[in-house]
Amino acid sequence: MFQEQNEFYSPYQGQGQPSSSAPVGTLDRPVIPPPSEPGAFQPPRHPSGPLPVSTRPRRGRGGAIIVLALVLALIFGVGLFAGWVFAGNGSRTNTTSQTTAAPSASQTSSSASSSGGNSLEAQQEAAIATIEPAVVELDVTTAQGQQIGSGVIIDTNGDIVTNDHVVSGAQTVDVVLKDGATLHAQLIGNDPADDLAVVRIPPFAHMSVAQIGDSSKLTVGQEVLAIGNPLGITETATEGIISALNRSVTESSGTTISHAIQTDAPINPGNSGGALINLQGQLVGIPTLAAVNTESNTPANGVGFAIPSSLVETVAHQLIQQANQ
């Protein structure tokens, strides 16, 4: 409404005509000079010349054109804006969907891989934490000198199973616990044919005892961990798999071990008598020896053997029973 009024007034103001008190919107009339004498001149009925034509635009037609133009511009603008918004939203939706879908597949495999890796690591850590307090170091004194091995506490009476070759010919056996405490041990019994022996320490409060697993359920490729004191480095854990089962191996002393477990978990001097465990922290074998490369006369990498827990449990139980009689 105000716009139409401005347009109505503008022609008069835009053409430079002076403002007056004359009514707005009336047509200009010709100026008639005053008569020189009374009655000497009478104005004609009609002007002698053409009537002046107003330059003011017609209000109805001009306003309609302007309104129509504005409506068309508004419709066109709204249409353009709606199309742009729709196209933009569709593009962003497609891009977002594609961007989300692509990482979704990679994230799934990455998450599965990461989850599997973290799960295995967590299992290993839990298994080591479970068995470590029950794995001890054996410091043995013989007529030939000092030797170091490992052992595993298998009951709350303080009975420790180890290899016979670790304590063979021992004059004294000292047991070093995980917390560093050292206790004197007594040899309970030994079985040279199976390379197993049991020593005993005085029982103490909160003694950790290893849980013995079922070695008959082991499978080739299964993850295992070896815990012991290789080269006197206490509480060392090494990782590997079951490389083979039911091996028959002969030690340097001439003792032959049947149904031995082969593993690629590193086994070195000092690991003997320690623990070979599964990912549940259960004792499944006693590491005994590493294969020797006959050409270099050095331990072969990744080829070690352990006595299966089924035999360990049977022999240890027999030795303990004999000692208690």
VOPAGU-2260 file (C-alpha; in pm, 1 decimal, decimal comma):
REM VOPAGU-2260
SITE   aa  ch    i         X         Y         Z
SITE  MET   A    0       0,0       0,0       0,0
SITE  PHE   A    1     273,4     244,9      82,1
SITE  GLN   A    2     461,9     145,1    -228,2
SITE  GLU   A    3     171,2     237,0    -452,7
SITE  GLN   A    4     139,1     576,4    -282,8
SITE  ASN   A    5     507,7     649,3    -337,9
SITE  GLU   A    6     475,1     559,9    -702,8
SITE  PHE   A    7     169,0     778,0    -729,0
SITE  TYR   A    8     350,0    1080,4    -592,0
SITE  SER   A    9     675,8    1036,3    -771,8
SITE  PRO   A   10     588,1    1171,3   -1116,7
SITE  TYR   A   11     516,9    1512,7    -969,2
SITE  GLN   A   12     826,6    1524,6    -762,1
SITE  GLY   A   13    1054,1    1372,5   -1026,9
SITE  GLN   A   14     970,8    1627,6   -1298,8
SITE  GLY   A   15    1088,3    1923,2   -1096,8
SITE  GLN   A   16     752,7    2095,0   -1055,6
SITE  PRO   A   17     729,9    2320,2    -750,4
SITE  SER   A   18     513,0    2214,0    -467,8
SITE  SER   A   19     183,6    2402,1    -433,1
SITE  SER   A   20    -130,3    2392,0    -239,5
SITE  ALA   A   21    -321,7    2281,0    -549,1
SITE  PRO   A   22    -514,8    1958,6    -499,6
SITE  VAL   A   23    -306,4    1660,3    -584,6
SITE  GLY   A   24    -421,4    1448,8    -873,7
SITE  THR   A   25    -625,0    1722,2   -1061,4
SITE  LEU   A   26    -546,0    1807,6   -1423,3
SITE  ASP   A   27    -387,7    2146,1   -1498,6
SITE  ARG   A   28    -620,7    2401,7   -1657,2
SITE  PRO   A   29    -517,5    2672,4   -1908,4
SITE  VAL   A   30    -453,2    3011,6   -1754,7
SITE  ILE   A   31    -706,1    3271,0   -1869,3
SITE  PRO   A   32    -581,8    3631,2   -1859,4
SITE  PRO   A   33    -809,8    3878,8   -1687,2
SITE  PRO   A   34   -1023,9    4090,5   -1917,4
SITE  SER   A   35    -897,9    4438,3   -1993,2
SITE  GLU   A   36   -1247,2    4574,5   -1981,7
SITE  PRO   A   37   -1551,7    4448,7   -1814,9
SITE  GLY   A   38   -1755,3    4236,9   -2054,8
SITE  ALA   A   39   -1501,0    4274,7   -2332,7
SITE  PHE   A   40   -1403,0    3914,4   -2332,5
SITE  GLN   A   41   -1593,8    3595,5   -2276,3
SITE  PRO   A   42   -1413,9    3267,9   -2246,2
SITE  PRO   A   43   -1503,7    3022,1   -2520,1
SITE  ARG   A   44   -1710,1    2718,8   -2436,5
SITE  HIS   A   45   -1417,9    2499,4   -2520,1
SITE  PRO   A   46   -1048,8    2568,1   -2506,0
SITE  SER   A   47    -908,3    2692,3   -2827,1
SITE  GLY   A   48    -630,9    2438,7   -2830,6
SITE  PRO   A   49    -595,0    2076,8   -2730,2
SITE  LEU   A   50    -638,6    2004,2   -2371,3
SITE  PRO   A   51    -314,5    1934,1   -2182,7
SITE  VAL   A   52    -259,4    1567,3   -2114,4
SITE  SER   A   53    -142,6    1455,2   -1772,3
SITE  THR   A   54     181,1    1259,4   -1758,9
SITE  ARG   A   55      76,9    1083,4   -1438,5
SITE  PRO   A   56      70,5     706,8   -1490,9
SITE  ARG   A   57    -254,6     531,9   -1456,6
SITE  ARG   A   58    -279,1     399,1   -1108,4
SITE  GLY   A   59    -470,7      82,6   -1177,2
SITE  ARG   A   60    -269,5     -50,0   -1471,8
SITE  GLY   A   61      75,6      47,9   -1337,4
SITE  GLY   A   62      11,2    -101,6    -995,8
SITE  ALA   A   63    -113,8    -426,4   -1150,2
SITE  ILE   A   64     195,5    -457,4   -1365,5
SITE  ILE   A   65     423,0    -395,5   -1070,2
SITE  VAL   A   66     234,7    -642,2    -849,5
SITE  LEU   A   67     238,0    -902,2   -1125,9
SITE  ALA   A   68     612,8    -852,6   -1176,1
SITE  LEU   A   69     673,4    -885,5    -805,2
SITE  VAL   A   70     460,0   -1202,5    -786,8
SITE  LEU   A   71     641,6   -1356,9   -1083,3
SITE  ALA   A   72     979,6   -1264,1    -936,2
SITE  LEU   A   73     877,5   -1409,4    -600,6
SITE  ILE   A   74     754,2   -1733,2    -757,4
SITE  PHE   A   75    1065,5   -1763,9    -970,5
SITE  GLY   A   76    1290,3   -1688,2    -672,0
SITE  VAL   A   77    1110,4   -1933,6    -446,4
SITE  GLY   A   78    1132,2   -2198,9    -715,7
SITE  LEU   A   79    1503,7   -2142,5    -764,0
SITE  PHE   A   80    1568,4   -2143,7    -389,1
SITE  ALA   A   81    1363,6   -2460,4    -332,9
SITE  GLY   A   82    1542,3   -2636,4    -617,9
SITE  TRP   A   83    1882,5   -2531,8    -484,2
SITE  VAL   A   84    1795,8   -2645,2    -132,4
SITE  PHE   A   85    1660,9   -2978,5    -256,6
SITE  ALA   A   86    1961,1   -3040,5    -476,4
SITE  GLY   A   87    2200,9   -2941,1    -199,3
SITE  ASN   A   88    2029,3   -3161,7      57,3
SITE  GLY   A   89    2019,4   -3455,3    -180,9
SITE  SER   A   90    2387,5   -3416,1    -260,3
SITE  ARG   A   91    2479,7   -3392,0     106,3
SITE  THR   A   92    2258,1   -3690,9     188,4
SITE  ASN   A   93    2418,7   -3904,4     -80,5
SITE  THR   A   94    2766,4   -3795,0      18,6
SITE  THR   A   95    2698,1   -3859,1     383,1
SITE  SER   A   96    2549,6   -4198,4     309,4
SITE  GLN   A   97    2840,7   -4300,0      91,6
SITE  THR   A   98    3093,8   -4161,9     336,2
SITE  THR   A   99    2927,2   -4342,2     623,4
SITE  ALA   A  100    2877,3   -4666,5     434,6
SITE  ALA   A  101    3234,7   -4695,3     315,2
SITE  PRO   A  102    3401,9   -4655,8     654,3
SITE  SER   A  103    3134,6   -4875,9     803,0
SITE  ALA   A  104    3271,5   -5184,0     626,9
SITE  SER   A  105    3633,1   -5096,2     698,2
SITE  GLN   A  106    3553,5   -5005,3    1053,6
SITE  THR   A  107    3378,4   -5338,9    1098,3
SITE  SER   A  108    3679,3   -5538,9     984,0
SITE  SER   A  109    3914,3   -5303,3    1167,5
SITE  SER   A  110    3706,8   -5333,2    1484,1
SITE  ALA   A  111    3695,5   -5710,7    1450,5
SITE  SER   A  112    4069,7   -5724,8    1397,8
SITE  SER   A  113    4134,2   -5480,7    1680,5
SITE  SER   A  114    3890,9   -5662,3    1906,4
SITE  GLY   A  115    4051,7   -5997,4    1828,0
SITE  GLY   A  116    4398,5   -5857,1    1892,4
SITE  ASN   A  117    4297,2   -5695,5    2218,0
SITE  SER   A  118    4111,5   -6009,4    2327,2
SITE  LEU   A  119    4417,3   -6228,5    2266,8
SITE  GLU   A  120    4641,4   -5983,2    2448,2
SITE  ALA   A  121    4400,9   -5966,2    2740,6
SITE  GLN   A  122    4386,1   -6346,0    2756,8
SITE  GLN   A  123    4763,4   -6373,2    2757,2
SITE  GLU   A  124    4798,7   -6113,6    3031,7
SITE  ALA   A  125    4533,2   -6283,1    3244,3
SITE  ALA   A  126    4689,8   -6627,2    3191,4
SITE  ILE   A  127    5036,2   -6505,4    3289,9
SITE  ALA   A  128    4899,6   -6323,5    3594,4
SITE  THR   A  129    4723,7   -6643,2    3700,7
SITE  ILE   A  130    5022,5   -6878,0    3677,9
SITE  GLU   A  131    5317,5   -6651,2    3758,8
SITE  PRO   A  132    5286,9   -6655,2    4140,0
SITE  ALA   A  133    5303,8   -7037,2    4127,4
SITE  VAL   A  134    5620,9   -7045,5    3913,1
SITE  VAL   A  135    5942,7   -7037,1    4117,6
SITE  GLU   A  136    6316,2   -7029,5    4058,6
SITE  LEU   A  137    6528,5   -7320,4    4178,6
SITE  ASP   A  138    6887,3   -7247,4    4278,9
SITE  VAL   A  139    7059,5   -7582,9    4303,5
SITE  THR   A  140    7401,7   -7656,4    4443,9
SITE  THR   A  141    7575,9   -7973,4    4328,1
SITE  ALA   A  142    7925,6   -8110,6    4358,5
SITE  GLN   A  143    7994,0   -7958,3    4017,0
SITE  GLY   A  144    7869,2   -7613,4    4110,7
SITE  GLN   A  145    7553,9   -7403,6    4080,6
SITE  GLN   A  146    7270,1   -7454,2    3837,0
SITE  ILE   A  147    6940,6   -7276,7    3786,0
SITE  GLY   A  148    6605,7   -7417,5    3688,2
SITE  SER   A  149    6234,7   -7357,9    3739,0
SITE  GLY   A  150    5951,5   -7526,7    3922,8
SITE  VAL   A  151    5572,6   -7503,5    3966,2
SITE  ILE   A  152    5381,9   -7514,7    4295,9
SITE  ILE   A  153    5106,8   -7776,3    4254,8
SITE  ASP   A  154    4942,9   -7792,0    4599,9
SITE  THR   A  155    4903,1   -7598,2    4923,3
SITE  ASN   A  156    5140,7   -7834,0    5102,4
SITE  GLY   A  157    5427,5   -7659,9    4924,1
SITE  ASP   A  158    5496,3   -7939,9    4673,4
SITE  ILE   A  159    5679,8   -7819,0    4360,8
SITE  VAL   A  160    5716,7   -8021,3    4041,5
SITE  THR   A  161    6027,9   -7978,4    3826,5
SITE  ASN   A  162    6260,4   -8176,7    3598,4
SITE  ASP   A  163    6475,7   -8448,6    3746,0
SITE  HIS   A  164    6778,7   -8316,9    3559,3
SITE  VAL   A  165    6738,2   -7980,8    3740,7
SITE  VAL   A  166    6777,5   -8132,3    4090,0
SITE  SER   A  167    6981,2   -8438,8    4004,8
SITE  GLY   A  168    7280,7   -8465,4    4241,4
SITE  ALA   A  169    7160,2   -8167,3    4444,9
SITE  GLN   A  170    7324,8   -8094,5    4777,2
SITE  THR   A  171    7095,1   -7800,0    4846,9
SITE  VAL   A  172    6787,3   -7661,4    4675,3
SITE  ASP   A  173    6670,5   -7305,8    4739,1
SITE  VAL   A  174    6339,3   -7180,6    4607,0
SITE  VAL   A  175    6298,6   -6813,2    4512,2
SITE  LEU   A  176    5935,9   -6699,8    4513,6
SITE  LYS   A  177    5782,3   -6431,6    4294,5
SITE  ASP   A  178    5813,1   -6173,2    4572,7
SITE  GLY   A  179    6184,5   -6247,3    4606,3
SITE  ALA   A  180    6161,8   -6448,6    4927,6
SITE  THR   A  181    6394,3   -6750,0    4939,3
SITE  LEU   A  182    6297,4   -7076,4    5108,8
SITE  HIS   A  183    6497,2   -7392,9    5154,0
SITE  ALA   A  184    6341,7   -7695,0    4978,8
SITE  GLN   A  185    6361,3   -8068,9    5040,9
SITE  LEU   A  186    6369,7   -8331,1    4765,3
SITE  ILE   A  187    6059,6   -8549,4    4802,2
SITE  GLY   A  188    6114,1   -8788,7    4515,7
SITE  ASN   A  189    6228,3   -8820,7    4156,7
SITE  ASP   A  190    6157,6   -9023,4    3842,9
SITE  PRO   A  191    6460,6   -9019,2    3609,2
SITE  ALA   A  192    6276,2   -9227,1    3346,6
SITE  ASP   A  193    6023,6   -8946,9    3291,9
SITE  ASP   A  194    6264,4   -8665,6    3391,3
SITE  LEU   A  195    6036,7   -8547,3    3673,6
SITE  ALA   A  196    6093,9   -8468,9    4041,4
SITE  VAL   A  197    5914,5   -8309,0    4336,0
SITE  VAL   A  198    6062,4   -8079,7    4599,8
SITE  ARG   A  199    5878,7   -7931,7    4896,7
SITE  ILE   A  200    5892,0   -7601,1    5077,7
SITE  PRO   A  201    5718,1   -7506,9    5403,3
SITE  PRO   A  202    5361,4   -7395,6    5323,3
SITE  PHE   A  203    5283,4   -7027,7    5379,0
SITE  ALA   A  204    4978,6   -6804,9    5380,2
SITE  HIS   A  205    4821,5   -6710,2    5047,1
SITE  MET   A  206    5029,2   -6963,8    4857,4
SITE  SER   A  207    4946,8   -6964,8    4484,6
SITE  VAL   A  208    4890,4   -7305,9    4330,4
SITE  ALA   A  209    4889,6   -7385,3    3959,0
SITE  GLN   A  210    4579,7   -7537,2    3804,8
SITE  ILE   A  211    4668,6   -7844,4    3599,7
SITE  GLY   A  212    4497,8   -7859,5    3259,9
SITE  ASP   A  213    4420,4   -8151,9    3030,3
SITE  SER   A  214    4704,4   -8194,5    2781,4
SITE  SER   A  215    4502,8   -8450,4    2585,6
SITE  LYS   A  216    4283,6   -8163,6    2458,5
SITE  LEU   A  217    4571,2   -7967,8    2306,3
SITE  THR   A  218    4561,5   -7905,9    1931,4
SITE  VAL   A  219    4832,7   -7813,8    1685,6
SITE  GLY   A  220    4834,2   -7438,1    1632,7
SITE  GLN   A  221    4695,4   -7361,4    1976,7
SITE  GLU   A  222    4845,0   -7059,9    2153,5
SITE  VAL   A  223    5065,0   -7140,1    2454,4
SITE  LEU   A  224    5300,0   -6951,0    2685,0
SITE  ALA   A  225    5619,7   -7068,5    2854,1
SITE  ILE   A  226    5689,4   -6920,9    3199,2
SITE  GLY   A  227    6022,7   -6971,1    3376,3
SITE  ASN   A  228    6367,9   -6836,7    3452,3
SITE  PRO   A  229    6573,7   -6867,6    3133,3
SITE  LEU   A  230    6941,1   -6790,0    3192,2
SITE  GLY   A  231    6845,6   -6688,7    3547,0
SITE  ILE   A  232    6619,5   -6406,5    3427,7
SITE  THR   A  233    6328,4   -6454,4    3664,1
SITE  GLU   A  234    5958,6   -6460,2    3574,0
SITE  THR   A  235    6007,7   -6458,1    3196,8
SITE  ALA   A  236    5715,5   -6529,7    2963,1
SITE  THR   A  237    5756,7   -6637,7    2601,0
SITE  GLU   A  238    5483,5   -6693,3    2344,3
SITE  GLY   A  239    5430,8   -6965,3    2087,7
SITE  ILE   A  240    5201,2   -7233,9    1955,9
SITE  ILE   A  241    5172,7   -7610,4    1976,1
SITE  SER   A  242    5386,8   -7717,6    1681,5
SITE  ALA   A  243    5324,0   -8090,7    1714,0
SITE  LEU   A  244    5202,7   -8354,0    1960,5
SITE  ASN   A  245    5313,7   -8700,0    2067,8
SITE  ARG   A  246    5677,8   -8652,2    1983,5
SITE  SER   A  247    5936,3   -8900,9    2107,2
SITE  VAL   A  248    6255,3   -8718,2    2206,4
SITE  THR   A  249    6576,8   -8833,2    2371,2
SITE  GLU   A  250    6768,3   -8614,1    2612,5
SITE  SER   A  251    7145,9   -8594,1    2636,1
SITE  SER   A  252    7129,7   -8814,7    2945,4
SITE  GLY   A  253    6973,0   -9088,8    2736,3
SITE  THR   A  254    6623,1   -9045,4    2879,7
SITE  THR   A  255    6350,1   -9080,0    2619,7
SITE  ILE   A  256    6027,2   -8885,1    2664,7
SITE  SER   A  257    5722,0   -9022,2    2489,8
SITE  HIS   A  258    5420,0   -8816,9    2385,2
SITE  ALA   A  259    5616,5   -8494,3    2424,0
SITE  ILE   A  260    5463,6   -8159,9    2322,7
SITE  GLN   A  261    5657,0   -7967,0    2059,1
SITE  THR   A  262    5632,5   -7588,8    2072,3
SITE  ASP   A  263    5797,8   -7289,2    1911,1
SITE  ALA   A  264    5773,0   -7086,4    2232,4
SITE  PRO   A  265    6139,7   -7004,3    2309,8
SITE  ILE   A  266    6286,9   -7241,8    2570,4
SITE  ASN   A  267    6636,4   -7184,6    2706,6
SITE  PRO   A  268    6848,6   -7319,0    2994,0
SITE  GLY   A  269    6668,0   -7219,9    3312,3
SITE  ASN   A  270    6322,6   -7279,7    3157,6
SITE  SER   A  271    6348,6   -7648,4    3247,8
SITE  GLY   A  272    6092,6   -7746,2    3510,0
SITE  GLY   A  273    5883,0   -7431,5    3447,2
SITE  ALA   A  274    5531,5   -7399,5    3311,6
SITE  LEU   A  275    5385,3   -7437,5    2965,1
SITE  ILE   A  276    5032,1   -7297,5    2989,2
SITE  ASN   A  277    4724,8   -7242,2    2775,3
SITE  LEU   A  278    4537,1   -6911,7    2752,3
SITE  GLN   A  279    4327,9   -7007,3    3053,9
SITE  GLY   A  280    4642,8   -7007,6    3266,9
SITE  GLN   A  281    4633,8   -7383,2    3313,5
SITE  LEU   A  282    4950,7   -7595,0    3327,4
SITE  VAL   A  283    4955,2   -7817,0    3016,7
SITE  GLY   A  284    5323,1   -7913,8    3016,1
SITE  ILE   A  285    5665,7   -7887,5    3180,5
SITE  PRO   A  286    5928,0   -7741,3    2940,8
SITE  THR   A  287    6220,7   -7984,0    2936,2
SITE  LEU   A  288    6461,4   -7926,2    2654,8
SITE  ALA   A  289    6529,0   -7756,2    2324,9
SITE  ALA   A  290    6639,0   -7937,3    2013,6
SITE  VAL   A  291    7007,0   -7910,0    1929,9
SITE  ASN   A  292    7139,2   -7827,1    1586,2
SITE  THR   A  293    7396,3   -8104,2    1536,3
SITE  GLU   A  294    7596,5   -7901,8    1281,0
SITE  SER   A  295    7657,4   -7605,6    1514,2
SITE  ASN   A  296    7590,5   -7790,8    1839,7
SITE  THR   A  297    7363,3   -7505,3    1951,5
SITE  PRO   A  298    6995,0   -7499,9    2049,4
SITE  ALA   A  299    6767,8   -7490,1    1745,8
SITE  ASN   A  300    6543,7   -7183,5    1732,3
SITE  GLY   A  301    6173,2   -7246,2    1772,2
SITE  VAL   A  302    6200,6   -7618,1    1845,3
SITE  GLY   A  303    6135,0   -7701,3    2209,7
SITE  PHE   A  304    5969,6   -7986,4    2396,3
SITE  ALA   A  305    5760,9   -8023,4    2709,8
SITE  ILE   A  306    5634,8   -8315,9    2916,7
SITE  PRO   A  307    5251,4   -8327,8    2889,1
SITE  SER   A  308    5056,1   -8235,1    3201,0
SITE  SER   A  309    4871,9   -8568,6    3205,7
SITE  LEU   A  310    5203,1   -8747,7    3270,7
SITE  VAL   A  311    5323,1   -8473,8    3508,6
SITE  GLU   A  312    5012,2   -8504,5    3723,1
SITE  THR   A  313    5033,4   -8883,2    3739,7
SITE  VAL   A  314    5403,3   -8899,9    3826,1
SITE  ALA   A  315    5390,7   -8611,3    4077,4
SITE  HIS   A  316    5094,6   -8767,1    4254,6
SITE  GLN   A  317    5279,8   -9101,1    4284,8
SITE  LEU   A  318    5596,1   -8935,7    4419,4
SITE  ILE   A  319    5401,5   -8736,4    4677,2
SITE  GLN   A  320    5209,7   -9043,9    4791,7
SITE  GLN   A  321    5532,0   -9239,6    4833,6
SITE  ALA   A  322    5687,0   -8958,1    5037,5
SITE  ASN   A  323    5383,6   -8934,9    5263,9
SITE  GLN   A  324    5375,2   -9306,8    5345,8
